[in-house]
Amino acid sequence: MDINEFIANFADQFDDTDSSEIMAETKFRELKEWSSMTGLAILNMINTNYSVRLNFSEFKSVNTVQELFDLVSIYSDKE
């Protein structure tokens, strides 16, 4: 799993946010376009692309794209 690919997949979940605004250190909940629907889209993207199902408390425990990537990496490495 590659962080740049993950960031690109993550950025694809936003309609109006330019992908250049999203980096590893981005606190994604602070993005102007952030909503609970975007969060669900991101969880679905993670499940579809990486075969990882995060529960709500796990997802809520991370703040940056890098932290989310690290969490997904832990689960994807187990398989």
N, CA, C and O atoms as a CHARMM CRD file, in Angstrom:
* protein
*
  316
    1    1 MET  N      0.85000  -1.16800   0.00000 PROA 1      0.00000
    2    1 MET  CA     0.00000   0.00000   0.00000 PROA 1      0.00000
    3    1 MET  C      0.90300   1.24100   0.00000 PROA 1      0.00000
    4    1 MET  O      1.88500   1.31400   0.73900 PROA 1      0.00000
    5    2 ASP  N      0.55400   2.18700  -0.82600 PROA 2      0.00000
    6    2 ASP  CA     1.35700   3.38500  -1.01700 PROA 2      0.00000
    7    2 ASP  C      0.60000   4.62100  -0.53100 PROA 2      0.00000
    8    2 ASP  O     -0.57700   4.79100  -0.85100 PROA 2      0.00000
    9    3 ILE  N      1.25900   5.47700   0.23300 PROA 3      0.00000
   10    3 ILE  CA     0.61600   6.66800   0.78800 PROA 3      0.00000
   11    3 ILE  C      0.10300   7.59500  -0.31300 PROA 3      0.00000
   12    3 ILE  O     -0.97300   8.17600  -0.17000 PROA 3      0.00000
   13    4 ASN  N      0.84500   7.74100  -1.39900 PROA 4      0.00000
   14    4 ASN  CA     0.40400   8.64600  -2.47200 PROA 4      0.00000
   15    4 ASN  C     -0.86300   8.13400  -3.15200 PROA 4      0.00000
   16    4 ASN  O     -1.75900   8.91000  -3.48300 PROA 4      0.00000
   17    5 GLU  N     -0.92600   6.83300  -3.35300 PROA 5      0.00000
   18    5 GLU  CA    -2.13600   6.22900  -3.92300 PROA 5      0.00000
   19    5 GLU  C     -3.31000   6.40100  -2.95100 PROA 5      0.00000
   20    5 GLU  O     -4.42600   6.71900  -3.36100 PROA 5      0.00000
   21    6 PHE  N     -3.04300   6.18900  -1.67200 PROA 6      0.00000
   22    6 PHE  CA    -4.08500   6.34700  -0.65400 PROA 6      0.00000
   23    6 PHE  C     -4.60800   7.78300  -0.64400 PROA 6      0.00000
   24    6 PHE  O     -5.81800   8.00300  -0.58100 PROA 6      0.00000
   25    7 ILE  N     -3.70500   8.75500  -0.70400 PROA 7      0.00000
   26    7 ILE  CA    -4.11900  10.16200  -0.71900 PROA 7      0.00000
   27    7 ILE  C     -4.97000  10.45300  -1.95300 PROA 7      0.00000
   28    7 ILE  O     -5.97700  11.15400  -1.85800 PROA 7      0.00000
   29    8 ALA  N     -4.57700   9.92700  -3.09700 PROA 8      0.00000
   30    8 ALA  CA    -5.35800  10.13300  -4.32400 PROA 8      0.00000
   31    8 ALA  C     -6.75000   9.53200  -4.18900 PROA 8      0.00000
   32    8 ALA  O     -7.73500  10.16600  -4.56900 PROA 8      0.00000
   33    9 ASN  N     -6.84800   8.31900  -3.65400 PROA 9      0.00000
   34    9 ASN  CA    -8.15600   7.68400  -3.44200 PROA 9      0.00000
   35    9 ASN  C     -8.97900   8.46700  -2.42800 PROA 9      0.00000
   36    9 ASN  O    -10.18800   8.63300  -2.59200 PROA 9      0.00000
   37   10 PHE  N     -8.32200   8.94300  -1.39100 PROA 10     0.00000
   38   10 PHE  CA    -8.98300   9.75400  -0.37000 PROA 10     0.00000
   39   10 PHE  C     -9.52900  11.03200  -0.99900 PROA 10     0.00000
   40   10 PHE  O    -10.69000  11.38300  -0.78700 PROA 10     0.00000
   41   11 ALA  N     -8.70000  11.72500  -1.76600 PROA 11     0.00000
   42   11 ALA  CA    -9.09900  12.99000  -2.39600 PROA 11     0.00000
   43   11 ALA  C    -10.25400  12.80500  -3.36800 PROA 11     0.00000
   44   11 ALA  O    -11.05700  13.72000  -3.55000 PROA 11     0.00000
   45   12 ASP  N    -10.35100  11.64400  -3.99200 PROA 12     0.00000
   46   12 ASP  CA   -11.44100  11.36400  -4.93500 PROA 12     0.00000
   47   12 ASP  C    -12.81200  11.37400  -4.27000 PROA 12     0.00000
   48   12 ASP  O    -13.82800  11.44700  -4.96000 PROA 12     0.00000
   49   13 GLN  N    -12.85800  11.30300  -2.94900 PROA 13     0.00000
   50   13 GLN  CA   -14.13700  11.27600  -2.23800 PROA 13     0.00000
   51   13 GLN  C    -14.72500  12.68600  -2.06400 PROA 13     0.00000
   52   13 GLN  O    -15.85200  12.84100  -1.59400 PROA 13     0.00000
   53   14 PHE  N    -13.96600  13.68600  -2.44000 PROA 14     0.00000
   54   14 PHE  CA   -14.41100  15.07800  -2.32100 PROA 14     0.00000
   55   14 PHE  C    -14.74500  15.61800  -3.70700 PROA 14     0.00000
   56   14 PHE  O    -13.99900  15.40700  -4.66300 PROA 14     0.00000
   57   15 ASP  N    -15.87000  16.31300  -3.80600 PROA 15     0.00000
   58   15 ASP  CA   -16.29600  16.87000  -5.09200 PROA 15     0.00000
   59   15 ASP  C    -15.67800  18.23400  -5.36900 PROA 15     0.00000
   60   15 ASP  O    -15.24500  18.50400  -6.49000 PROA 15     0.00000
   61   16 ASP  N    -15.63400  19.09100  -4.36100 PROA 16     0.00000
   62   16 ASP  CA   -15.24000  20.48000  -4.57000 PROA 16     0.00000
   63   16 ASP  C    -13.86600  20.83500  -4.02100 PROA 16     0.00000
   64   16 ASP  O    -13.37300  21.93400  -4.27200 PROA 16     0.00000
   65   17 THR  N    -13.24600  19.94300  -3.28800 PROA 17     0.00000
   66   17 THR  CA   -11.93300  20.21700  -2.71100 PROA 17     0.00000
   67   17 THR  C    -10.85800  19.80100  -3.70000 PROA 17     0.00000
   68   17 THR  O    -10.84000  18.66200  -4.16700 PROA 17     0.00000
   69   18 ASP  N     -9.96400  20.72500  -4.01500 PROA 18     0.00000
   70   18 ASP  CA    -8.87000  20.41900  -4.93400 PROA 18     0.00000
   71   18 ASP  C     -7.95200  19.38800  -4.29100 PROA 18     0.00000
   72   18 ASP  O     -7.60700  19.50000  -3.11500 PROA 18     0.00000
   73   19 SER  N     -7.56600  18.39700  -5.06000 PROA 19     0.00000
   74   19 SER  CA    -6.73900  17.31800  -4.51700 PROA 19     0.00000
   75   19 SER  C     -5.39300  17.82000  -3.99800 PROA 19     0.00000
   76   19 SER  O     -4.77400  17.16600  -3.15800 PROA 19     0.00000
   77   20 SER  N     -4.93600  18.96600  -4.48500 PROA 20     0.00000
   78   20 SER  CA    -3.66200  19.51400  -4.00100 PROA 20     0.00000
   79   20 SER  C     -3.75300  19.99200  -2.55300 PROA 20     0.00000
   80   20 SER  O     -2.72700  20.19300  -1.90300 PROA 20     0.00000
   81   21 GLU  N     -4.97500  20.17500  -2.04300 PROA 21     0.00000
   82   21 GLU  CA    -5.17800  20.57700  -0.65400 PROA 21     0.00000
   83   21 GLU  C     -5.02400  19.40500   0.31800 PROA 21     0.00000
   84   21 GLU  O     -4.90900  19.60700   1.52600 PROA 21     0.00000
   85   22 ILE  N     -5.02400  18.20000  -0.20600 PROA 22     0.00000
   86   22 ILE  CA    -5.01300  17.01400   0.64400 PROA 22     0.00000
   87   22 ILE  C     -3.62600  16.37800   0.61000 PROA 22     0.00000
   88   22 ILE  O     -3.15700  15.89500  -0.42000 PROA 22     0.00000
   89   23 MET  N     -2.99500  16.40000   1.77700 PROA 23     0.00000
   90   23 MET  CA    -1.65400  15.83300   1.94600 PROA 23     0.00000
   91   23 MET  C     -1.68500  14.91500   3.16400 PROA 23     0.00000
   92   23 MET  O     -2.69700  14.82800   3.85900 PROA 23     0.00000
   93   24 ALA  N     -0.58900  14.24300   3.41400 PROA 24     0.00000
   94   24 ALA  CA    -0.53100  13.29700   4.53500 PROA 24     0.00000
   95   24 ALA  C     -0.85900  13.97800   5.85700 PROA 24     0.00000
   96   24 ALA  O     -1.52300  13.38400   6.70600 PROA 24     0.00000
   97   25 GLU  N     -0.40700  15.20800   6.04300 PROA 25     0.00000
   98   25 GLU  CA    -0.61800  15.90200   7.31900 PROA 25     0.00000
   99   25 GLU  C     -1.95100  16.65000   7.40700 PROA 25     0.00000
  100   25 GLU  O     -2.22500  17.30100   8.41500 PROA 25     0.00000
  101   26 THR  N     -2.77500  16.56300   6.36900 PROA 26     0.00000
  102   26 THR  CA    -4.06700  17.24700   6.36800 PROA 26     0.00000
  103   26 THR  C     -4.98400  16.69900   7.45600 PROA 26     0.00000
  104   26 THR  O     -5.20100  15.49100   7.55500 PROA 26     0.00000
  105   27 LYS  N     -5.51400  17.59900   8.26400 PROA 27     0.00000
  106   27 LYS  CA    -6.54200  17.22800   9.24500 PROA 27     0.00000
  107   27 LYS  C     -7.86900  17.27200   8.49200 PROA 27     0.00000
  108   27 LYS  O     -8.48600  18.32600   8.33000 PROA 27     0.00000
  109   28 PHE  N     -8.28500  16.09000   8.03700 PROA 28     0.00000
  110   28 PHE  CA    -9.36700  16.01600   7.06300 PROA 28     0.00000
  111   28 PHE  C    -10.70900  16.52600   7.58000 PROA 28     0.00000
  112   28 PHE  O    -11.51900  17.00600   6.78600 PROA 28     0.00000
  113   29 ARG  N    -10.96400  16.44100   8.85500 PROA 29     0.00000
  114   29 ARG  CA   -12.23400  16.94800   9.38100 PROA 29     0.00000
  115   29 ARG  C    -12.29700  18.48000   9.36800 PROA 29     0.00000
  116   29 ARG  O    -13.36500  19.06200   9.56000 PROA 29     0.00000
  117   30 GLU  N    -11.15800  19.12500   9.14100 PROA 30     0.00000
  118   30 GLU  CA   -11.11300  20.58600   9.06300 PROA 30     0.00000
  119   30 GLU  C    -11.30600  21.09900   7.63700 PROA 30     0.00000
  120   30 GLU  O    -11.38000  22.30800   7.41900 PROA 30     0.00000
  121   31 LEU  N    -11.38800  20.18900   6.66600 PROA 31     0.00000
  122   31 LEU  CA   -11.63000  20.60800   5.29300 PROA 31     0.00000
  123   31 LEU  C    -13.03400  21.19800   5.18300 PROA 31     0.00000
  124   31 LEU  O    -13.97500  20.70000   5.80000 PROA 31     0.00000
  125   32 LYS  N    -13.16500  22.24500   4.40600 PROA 32     0.00000
  126   32 LYS  CA   -14.43400  22.95500   4.25600 PROA 32     0.00000
  127   32 LYS  C    -15.56000  22.01900   3.80300 PROA 32     0.00000
  128   32 LYS  O    -16.70400  22.16200   4.23300 PROA 32     0.00000
  129   33 GLU  N    -15.23500  21.09000   2.95600 PROA 33     0.00000
  130   33 GLU  CA   -16.24500  20.18600   2.38400 PROA 33     0.00000
  131   33 GLU  C    -16.56800  18.97900   3.28000 PROA 33     0.00000
  132   33 GLU  O    -17.45700  18.19400   2.94900 PROA 33     0.00000
  133   34 TRP  N    -15.87100  18.82400   4.38800 PROA 34     0.00000
  134   34 TRP  CA   -16.06300  17.65200   5.23900 PROA 34     0.00000
  135   34 TRP  C    -17.50200  17.54800   5.72900 PROA 34     0.00000
  136   34 TRP  O    -18.10700  18.54000   6.13500 PROA 34     0.00000
  137   35 SER  N    -18.03700  16.33600   5.68500 PROA 35     0.00000
  138   35 SER  CA   -19.36800  16.04700   6.23000 PROA 35     0.00000
  139   35 SER  C    -19.40700  14.57800   6.63400 PROA 35     0.00000
  140   35 SER  O    -18.49500  13.81000   6.32400 PROA 35     0.00000
  141   36 SER  N    -20.46100  14.20500   7.32100 PROA 36     0.00000
  142   36 SER  CA   -20.60700  12.80200   7.70700 PROA 36     0.00000
  143   36 SER  C    -20.75100  11.92000   6.46400 PROA 36     0.00000
  144   36 SER  O    -20.32500  10.76500   6.46600 PROA 36     0.00000
  145   37 MET  N    -21.34800  12.46200   5.41400 PROA 37     0.00000
  146   37 MET  CA   -21.48800  11.69600   4.16600 PROA 37     0.00000
  147   37 MET  C    -20.11800  11.44300   3.52700 PROA 37     0.00000
  148   37 MET  O    -19.87300  10.37000   2.97400 PROA 37     0.00000
  149   38 THR  N    -19.24200  12.42300   3.60500 PROA 38     0.00000
  150   38 THR  CA   -17.88900  12.23800   3.09200 PROA 38     0.00000
  151   38 THR  C    -17.17700  11.16100   3.90500 PROA 38     0.00000
  152   38 THR  O    -16.46600  10.32400   3.35000 PROA 38     0.00000
  153   39 GLY  N    -17.37200  11.18700   5.20800 PROA 39     0.00000
  154   39 GLY  CA   -16.78900  10.17000   6.07000 PROA 39     0.00000
  155   39 GLY  C    -17.24100   8.77200   5.68400 PROA 39     0.00000
  156   39 GLY  O    -16.43200   7.84600   5.64300 PROA 39     0.00000
  157   40 LEU  N    -18.51800   8.61500   5.40200 PROA 40     0.00000
  158   40 LEU  CA   -19.03700   7.31000   4.96300 PROA 40     0.00000
  159   40 LEU  C    -18.44000   6.90800   3.62100 PROA 40     0.00000
  160   40 LEU  O    -18.13100   5.73700   3.40100 PROA 40     0.00000
  161   41 ALA  N    -18.27800   7.87400   2.72900 PROA 41     0.00000
  162   41 ALA  CA   -17.66700   7.58900   1.42500 PROA 41     0.00000
  163   41 ALA  C    -16.22200   7.12400   1.60100 PROA 41     0.00000
  164   41 ALA  O    -15.76800   6.22100   0.89900 PROA 41     0.00000
  165   42 ILE  N    -15.51000   7.73700   2.52900 PROA 42     0.00000
  166   42 ILE  CA   -14.11900   7.34600   2.79000 PROA 42     0.00000
  167   42 ILE  C    -14.06600   5.94100   3.38200 PROA 42     0.00000
  168   42 ILE  O    -13.22800   5.13500   2.97800 PROA 42     0.00000
  169   43 LEU  N    -14.93900   5.64100   4.32400 PROA 43     0.00000
  170   43 LEU  CA   -14.98900   4.28500   4.89200 PROA 43     0.00000
  171   43 LEU  C    -15.29700   3.25500   3.80400 PROA 43     0.00000
  172   43 LEU  O    -14.71200   2.17200   3.78600 PROA 43     0.00000
  173   44 ASN  N    -16.21100   3.59500   2.90400 PROA 44     0.00000
  174   44 ASN  CA   -16.54000   2.69700   1.80300 PROA 44     0.00000
  175   44 ASN  C    -15.34900   2.52000   0.86200 PROA 44     0.00000
  176   44 ASN  O    -15.07600   1.40800   0.41100 PROA 44     0.00000
  177   45 MET  N    -14.64100   3.60900   0.56400 PROA 45     0.00000
  178   45 MET  CA   -13.45500   3.54100  -0.29800 PROA 45     0.00000
  179   45 MET  C    -12.40200   2.62200   0.32600 PROA 45     0.00000
  180   45 MET  O    -11.78300   1.81800  -0.37000 PROA 45     0.00000
  181   46 ILE  N    -12.20300   2.74600   1.63400 PROA 46     0.00000
  182   46 ILE  CA   -11.21700   1.91200   2.32900 PROA 46     0.00000
  183   46 ILE  C    -11.62200   0.44700   2.25800 PROA 46     0.00000
  184   46 ILE  O    -10.78400  -0.42300   2.02000 PROA 46     0.00000
  185   47 ASN  N    -12.88900   0.17700   2.46200 PROA 47     0.00000
  186   47 ASN  CA   -13.37800  -1.19900   2.39100 PROA 47     0.00000
  187   47 ASN  C    -13.23500  -1.75600   0.96900 PROA 47     0.00000
  188   47 ASN  O    -12.79100  -2.88900   0.78400 PROA 47     0.00000
  189   48 THR  N    -13.60900  -0.96200  -0.02200 PROA 48     0.00000
  190   48 THR  CA   -13.57200  -1.41300  -1.41400 PROA 48     0.00000
  191   48 THR  C    -12.13700  -1.57800  -1.92700 PROA 48     0.00000
  192   48 THR  O    -11.80500  -2.59600  -2.53400 PROA 48     0.00000
  193   49 ASN  N    -11.29800  -0.58300  -1.68300 PROA 49     0.00000
  194   49 ASN  CA    -9.94800  -0.58800  -2.26300 PROA 49     0.00000
  195   49 ASN  C     -8.93000  -1.38700  -1.45700 PROA 49     0.00000
  196   49 ASN  O     -7.97200  -1.91600  -2.02100 PROA 49     0.00000
  197   50 TYR  N     -9.12900  -1.47600  -0.15100 PROA 50     0.00000
  198   50 TYR  CA    -8.11100  -2.08400   0.70500 PROA 50     0.00000
  199   50 TYR  C     -8.63800  -3.27400   1.51800 PROA 50     0.00000
  200   50 TYR  O     -7.89800  -3.87800   2.29600 PROA 50     0.00000
  201   51 SER  N     -9.90900  -3.60100   1.33300 PROA 51     0.00000
  202   51 SER  CA   -10.54800  -4.72300   2.04100 PROA 51     0.00000
  203   51 SER  C    -10.38500  -4.61400   3.55200 PROA 51     0.00000
  204   51 SER  O    -10.14300  -5.60600   4.24000 PROA 51     0.00000
  205   52 VAL  N    -10.52100  -3.38700   4.05300 PROA 52     0.00000
  206   52 VAL  CA   -10.41700  -3.11500   5.48100 PROA 52     0.00000
  207   52 VAL  C    -11.71100  -2.45300   5.92500 PROA 52     0.00000
  208   52 VAL  O    -12.15000  -1.46600   5.33600 PROA 52     0.00000
  209   53 ARG  N    -12.31600  -3.00600   6.96900 PROA 53     0.00000
  210   53 ARG  CA   -13.52500  -2.41800   7.54500 PROA 53     0.00000
  211   53 ARG  C    -13.16800  -1.78500   8.87200 PROA 53     0.00000
  212   53 ARG  O    -12.81600  -2.47200   9.83100 PROA 53     0.00000
  213   54 LEU  N    -13.26100  -0.47400   8.91400 PROA 54     0.00000
  214   54 LEU  CA   -13.01500   0.24900  10.16200 PROA 54     0.00000
  215   54 LEU  C    -14.34500   0.51400  10.84200 PROA 54     0.00000
  216   54 LEU  O    -15.33500   0.81700  10.17600 PROA 54     0.00000
  217   55 ASN  N    -14.37600   0.40300  12.16000 PROA 55     0.00000
  218   55 ASN  CA   -15.59500   0.79200  12.85300 PROA 55     0.00000
  219   55 ASN  C    -15.52000   2.28700  13.15400 PROA 55     0.00000
  220   55 ASN  O    -14.47400   2.91600  12.99500 PROA 55     0.00000
  221   56 PHE  N    -16.62900   2.83200  13.58300 PROA 56     0.00000
  222   56 PHE  CA   -16.72700   4.27900  13.77800 PROA 56     0.00000
  223   56 PHE  C    -15.71300   4.79200  14.79600 PROA 56     0.00000
  224   56 PHE  O    -15.10000   5.83700  14.57900 PROA 56     0.00000
  225   57 SER  N    -15.52900   4.08100  15.89500 PROA 57     0.00000
  226   57 SER  CA   -14.59900   4.57400  16.92000 PROA 57     0.00000
  227   57 SER  C    -13.15800   4.56700  16.41800 PROA 57     0.00000
  228   57 SER  O    -12.37900   5.45200  16.77500 PROA 57     0.00000
  229   58 GLU  N    -12.79100   3.58700  15.59900 PROA 58     0.00000
  230   58 GLU  CA   -11.44800   3.57300  15.00900 PROA 58     0.00000
  231   58 GLU  C    -11.27100   4.77200  14.07800 PROA 58     0.00000
  232   58 GLU  O    -10.25600   5.46700  14.12600 PROA 58     0.00000
  233   59 PHE  N    -12.26400   4.99900  13.24100 PROA 59     0.00000
  234   59 PHE  CA   -12.21100   6.11500  12.29300 PROA 59     0.00000
  235   59 PHE  C    -12.15400   7.44800  13.03200 PROA 59     0.00000
  236   59 PHE  O    -11.43600   8.36100  12.62700 PROA 59     0.00000
  237   60 LYS  N    -12.90500   7.55100  14.10400 PROA 60     0.00000
  238   60 LYS  CA   -12.94900   8.79000  14.87400 PROA 60     0.00000
  239   60 LYS  C    -11.64600   9.03400  15.63700 PROA 60     0.00000
  240   60 LYS  O    -11.36600  10.16700  16.02900 PROA 60     0.00000
  241   61 SER  N    -10.85700   7.99900  15.85100 PROA 61     0.00000
  242   61 SER  CA    -9.63100   8.13100  16.63300 PROA 61     0.00000
  243   61 SER  C     -8.47500   8.75800  15.85800 PROA 61     0.00000
  244   61 SER  O     -7.45400   9.10800  16.44900 PROA 61     0.00000
  245   62 VAL  N     -8.62400   8.90400  14.54800 PROA 62     0.00000
  246   62 VAL  CA    -7.55400   9.48700  13.73500 PROA 62     0.00000
  247   62 VAL  C     -7.94200  10.88700  13.27600 PROA 62     0.00000
  248   62 VAL  O     -9.12000  11.20700  13.12300 PROA 62     0.00000
  249   63 ASN  N     -6.91700  11.71400  13.06000 PROA 63     0.00000
  250   63 ASN  CA    -7.17900  13.10600  12.69200 PROA 63     0.00000
  251   63 ASN  C     -6.60200  13.50700  11.34500 PROA 63     0.00000
  252   63 ASN  O     -7.13000  14.40200  10.68500 PROA 63     0.00000
  253   64 THR  N     -5.53000  12.85700  10.93400 PROA 64     0.00000
  254   64 THR  CA    -4.89000  13.23200   9.67200 PROA 64     0.00000
  255   64 THR  C     -4.99300  12.08800   8.67000 PROA 64     0.00000
  256   64 THR  O     -5.28700  10.94700   9.02600 PROA 64     0.00000
  257   65 VAL  N     -4.74600  12.42000   7.42600 PROA 65     0.00000
  258   65 VAL  CA    -4.74700  11.39600   6.38300 PROA 65     0.00000
  259   65 VAL  C     -3.64900  10.36600   6.67800 PROA 65     0.00000
  260   65 VAL  O     -3.85300   9.17000   6.47000 PROA 65     0.00000
  261   66 GLN  N     -2.50200  10.81700   7.15500 PROA 66     0.00000
  262   66 GLN  CA    -1.40600   9.89400   7.49700 PROA 66     0.00000
  263   66 GLN  C     -1.82600   8.92100   8.59900 PROA 66     0.00000
  264   66 GLN  O     -1.54800   7.72600   8.50500 PROA 66     0.00000
  265   67 GLU  N     -2.48700   9.41700   9.63300 PROA 67     0.00000
  266   67 GLU  CA    -2.94300   8.54500  10.71700 PROA 67     0.00000
  267   67 GLU  C     -3.94900   7.51800  10.19900 PROA 67     0.00000
  268   67 GLU  O     -3.93100   6.36000  10.61700 PROA 67     0.00000
  269   68 LEU  N     -4.82200   7.94300   9.29000 PROA 68     0.00000
  270   68 LEU  CA    -5.79900   7.02600   8.70400 PROA 68     0.00000
  271   68 LEU  C     -5.08200   5.97500   7.85600 PROA 68     0.00000
  272   68 LEU  O     -5.39500   4.78700   7.93400 PROA 68     0.00000
  273   69 PHE  N     -4.13100   6.41400   7.05700 PROA 69     0.00000
  274   69 PHE  CA    -3.33500   5.49300   6.24900 PROA 69     0.00000
  275   69 PHE  C     -2.63400   4.46800   7.14400 PROA 69     0.00000
  276   69 PHE  O     -2.64800   3.27300   6.85200 PROA 69     0.00000
  277   70 ASP  N     -2.02400   4.93500   8.22900 PROA 70     0.00000
  278   70 ASP  CA    -1.32500   4.02700   9.14900 PROA 70     0.00000
  279   70 ASP  C     -2.27300   2.99600   9.74700 PROA 70     0.00000
  280   70 ASP  O     -1.92400   1.82200   9.87400 PROA 70     0.00000
  281   71 LEU  N     -3.47100   3.43700  10.11200 PROA 71     0.00000
  282   71 LEU  CA    -4.46700   2.52400  10.67400 PROA 71     0.00000
  283   71 LEU  C     -4.89500   1.48300   9.63700 PROA 71     0.00000
  284   71 LEU  O     -4.96500   0.29300   9.94600 PROA 71     0.00000
  285   72 VAL  N     -5.17400   1.91600   8.43800 PROA 72     0.00000
  286   72 VAL  CA    -5.55300   0.98600   7.37100 PROA 72     0.00000
  287   72 VAL  C     -4.40800   0.02200   7.07100 PROA 72     0.00000
  288   72 VAL  O     -4.63900  -1.16100   6.82400 PROA 72     0.00000
  289   73 SER  N     -3.18200   0.52400   7.09300 PROA 73     0.00000
  290   73 SER  CA    -2.00000  -0.31000   6.84500 PROA 73     0.00000
  291   73 SER  C     -1.88900  -1.43600   7.86400 PROA 73     0.00000
  292   73 SER  O     -1.55200  -2.56700   7.51100 PROA 73     0.00000
  293   74 ILE  N     -2.16900  -1.13300   9.11600 PROA 74     0.00000
  294   74 ILE  CA    -2.10300  -2.15200  10.16100 PROA 74     0.00000
  295   74 ILE  C     -3.05000  -3.30400   9.84200 PROA 74     0.00000
  296   74 ILE  O     -2.67800  -4.47400   9.93700 PROA 74     0.00000
  297   75 TYR  N     -4.27300  -2.95900   9.46400 PROA 75     0.00000
  298   75 TYR  CA    -5.26400  -3.99300   9.16700 PROA 75     0.00000
  299   75 TYR  C     -4.96600  -4.71500   7.85900 PROA 75     0.00000
  300   75 TYR  O     -5.17100  -5.92500   7.76400 PROA 75     0.00000
  301   76 SER  N     -4.49000  -4.00000   6.85900 PROA 76     0.00000
  302   76 SER  CA    -4.23300  -4.65200   5.57700 PROA 76     0.00000
  303   76 SER  C     -3.01600  -5.56900   5.65100 PROA 76     0.00000
  304   76 SER  O     -2.91500  -6.53000   4.88900 PROA 76     0.00000
  305   77 ASP  N     -2.09000  -5.27600   6.56900 PROA 77     0.00000
  306   77 ASP  CA    -0.91700  -6.12400   6.75600 PROA 77     0.00000
  307   77 ASP  C     -1.26500  -7.46100   7.42300 PROA 77     0.00000
  308   77 ASP  O     -0.52900  -8.43900   7.29100 PROA 77     0.00000
  309   78 LYS  N     -2.38700  -7.48900   8.13700 PROA 78     0.00000
  310   78 LYS  CA    -2.80000  -8.70200   8.83200 PROA 78     0.00000
  311   78 LYS  C     -3.31500  -9.76700   7.88300 PROA 78     0.00000
  312   78 LYS  O     -3.37500 -10.94600   8.23200 PROA 78     0.00000
  313   79 GLU  N     -3.68400  -9.34700   6.68700 PROA 79     0.00000
  314   79 GLU  CA    -4.25900 -10.30000   5.72800 PROA 79     0.00000
  315   79 GLU  C     -3.20700 -10.93700   4.86500 PROA 79     0.00000
  316   79 GLU  O     -3.52800 -11.76200   4.00900 PROA 79     0.00000
